[in-house]
Amino acid sequence: MKAIIVEDEIPAQKELQYLIETHSQIDVLACFEDGLEVLKYLQDHEPDAIFLDINIPSLDGMMLAGHISKFETKPAIIFTTAYKEHAVKAFELEAFDYILKPYSEKRVAAMLSKLEAHFLRGNDQAVKQLPTNVIQRINGWKDDKIYVIPVEDIYYAEASEKHTLIYTRDDVYSIPSTISVFQAEMPEDLFYRCHRSYSVNITKIHEIVPWFHNTYLLKFHQFKAEIPVSRGKAKEFKQLMRL
């Protein structure tokens, strides 16, 4: 996997490159300090990811990302900034992630793991070799903060317009992607799309209750939610759970 860094503060640029090289197999092709230089570079090169500061000369990170979003082949964009107020706009541009400065090594390492797994899942050959549990954490928003959530702690996900709500035993988080994207990135042996609006962690199911039209309601241990299985998924779910 290949990436570039766009950061006009050299110490931050070097720190990020060190973290990438330490915690991933990502090859950093080049570093840039100017947005227009990046646009010129992208005319002849196709990196898989761009680590993009927002406050850069000539063409700021948001404008640069807007141009990149129109590319036929789009690299994953990871915004890096000291200002959290740009987060909503960043995810409207379909950013892969949004990392705040000063960098947390643990947070960056988790993001890099997710990024590499995402890249591999987009490669047909790599998908065949990829362990189903390679995605171990996702990043969720709550109270204007980003939390790293272990996948095994998630009970279920619920569609909410252009976002998806993630339910753990004690909290609810939001991720800026559709439930289809969530489902595609989750381990296939853990999460099942039981309904157009719901994806459930099958290891958390405690009770399967027969319901109308030969469908089911799913209940969890020490958790009050009841999740429906749609009529269209009932037969598949029955086979999955060996009912």
Summary of the structure (lengths in Angstrom):
residues: 243
radius of gyration: 19.8
end to end distance: 42.5
largest distance: 62.7
contacts: 737
relative contact order: 0.09
helix: 36%
strand: 34%
